[in-house]
Amino acid sequence: METILSQSYIDQGASSCTAPVEHGISFNANRLVVNTLKSHCMLDFAKTQGKQDLLAEKLFHAFFEEAKNIDSDEGLCKIAEEIELDWGAAQKHMAEVKSRILHEAMKARDNGIRGVPYITFFINGRMGTNLSGARAADDYVEIFQHLLTKLKAGA
């Protein structure tokens, strides 16, 4: 249990997970690590247009599978066009929400969030444990078993 909770976002637990391959996701190891603030601001805009999930899928595919730079205006504009988002309106919205999104990201970092997904498990309304980053299904089984044991012990 302690090993699972101490693993970082990109670690053996995440890289050995076979779920992506089983679901047709082919991670490209040649991708660059880029600032995702613009992408998060664009997701905020897409939410107002009812297209947040679609944009998230497009960004995921562009970044993880195609190794595209999801921080470039050119790349984001192309994705916006693909899903019929008004790029001009998106840019305006992105500029307006940038400081709020950055503040939310900094707050998350201050709270220990280092990867996605980030899940907080609760026992009887109290925080039980946090899990940050991609994990194999067996990791979740172990965590649920651990939390169930704590629950039965009256934690």
WOVEN-V403283 format. One record per residue. N is the residue number from 1. RES is the residue in one letter. SS is DSSP state (@ for helix, = for strand, . for the rest). PHI is phi in whole degrees, 0 to 359 (none if undefined). D_FIRST is the distance of its C-alpha to the first C-alpha in Angstrom with 2 decimals. Layout:
N:RES:SS:PHI:D_FIRST
N:RES:SS:PHI:D_FIRST
This chain:
1:M:.:none:0.00
2:E:@:297:3.81
3:T:@:297:5.42
4:I:@:299:5.26
5:L:@:286:6.42
6:S:@:264:8.74
7:Q:.:291:10.38
8:S:.:275:13.88
9:Y:.:302:16.00
10:I:.:252:17.64
11:D:.:215:15.33
12:Q:@:296:14.78
13:G:@:299:12.34
14:A:@:282:15.25
15:S:@:286:18.05
16:S:.:270:17.09
17:C:.:294:16.81
18:T:.:267:20.01
19:A:@:305:20.42
20:P:@:302:22.84
21:V:@:296:25.10
22:E:@:296:25.09
23:H:.:252:26.33
24:G:.:80:28.95
25:I:.:261:27.40
26:S:.:245:28.36
27:F:.:294:26.76
28:N:.:262:29.33
29:A:.:286:27.99
30:N:.:268:31.24
31:R:.:282:30.67
32:L:.:269:31.21
33:V:.:275:28.99
34:V:.:234:31.26
35:N:.:291:31.47
36:T:.:255:30.70
37:L:@:301:32.49
38:K:@:300:35.50
39:S:@:297:33.46
40:H:@:293:31.73
41:C:@:295:35.19
42:M:@:293:36.55
43:L:@:298:33.84
44:D:@:298:35.00
45:F:@:295:38.54
46:A:@:301:37.64
47:K:@:299:36.15
48:T:@:290:39.62
49:Q:.:256:41.10
50:G:.:73:38.78
51:K:.:234:37.44
52:Q:@:297:34.06
53:D:@:297:32.11
54:L:@:297:34.70
55:L:@:296:34.58
56:A:@:301:30.79
57:E:@:297:31.09
58:K:@:296:33.92
59:L:@:295:32.15
60:F:@:302:29.02
61:H:@:297:31.34
62:A:@:298:33.49
63:F:@:282:30.74
64:F:@:282:28.14
65:E:@:260:30.57
66:E:.:261:33.90
67:A:.:56:32.77
68:K:.:275:35.18
69:N:.:277:35.41
70:I:.:272:34.44
71:D:.:254:35.75
72:S:.:276:39.35
73:D:@:299:41.92
74:E:@:300:43.39
75:G:@:293:40.19
76:L:@:292:39.41
77:C:@:298:43.05
78:K:@:298:42.94
79:I:@:295:39.88
80:A:@:302:41.58
81:E:@:296:44.66
82:E:@:300:42.75
83:I:.:252:41.50
84:E:.:60:44.71
85:L:.:261:43.55
86:D:.:289:46.35
87:W:@:297:45.44
88:G:@:298:47.83
89:A:@:294:46.41
90:A:@:296:42.86
91:Q:@:299:43.82
92:K:@:298:45.43
93:H:@:298:42.44
94:M:@:301:40.06
95:A:@:295:42.23
96:E:@:289:42.32
97:V:@:257:38.56
98:K:@:306:37.39
99:S:@:293:37.11
100:R:@:294:35.25
101:I:@:295:32.70
102:L:@:297:32.29
103:H:@:298:31.86
104:E:@:298:29.15
105:A:@:293:27.30
106:M:@:294:27.69
107:K:@:296:26.48
108:A:@:298:23.32
109:R:@:299:22.77
110:D:@:299:23.48
111:N:.:272:20.79
112:G:.:91:18.15
113:I:.:280:18.43
114:R:.:237:18.47
115:G:.:201:18.28
116:V:.:237:18.99
117:P:.:288:18.06
118:Y:=:238:16.68
119:I:=:233:15.40
120:T:=:249:15.15
121:F:=:261:14.01
122:F:=:244:16.25
123:I:=:237:16.56
124:N:.:51:20.26
125:G:.:80:21.29
126:R:=:250:19.04
127:M:=:299:16.35
128:G:=:262:12.90
129:T:=:195:10.73
130:N:=:245:11.83
131:L:=:224:11.03
132:S:=:239:13.60
133:G:.:100:14.98
134:A:.:295:15.39
135:R:.:221:12.62
136:A:.:283:13.09
137:A:@:302:13.48
138:D:@:299:10.97
139:D:@:296:8.16
140:Y:@:294:9.94
141:V:@:300:10.35
142:E:@:297:6.79
143:I:@:295:6.73
144:F:@:298:10.23
145:Q:@:296:9.75
146:H:@:297:7.60
147:L:@:293:10.39
148:L:@:296:13.00
149:T:@:299:12.33
150:K:@:297:12.77
151:L:@:297:15.77
152:K:@:295:17.33
153:A:.:277:17.11
154:G:.:87:19.08
155:A:.:298:16.79
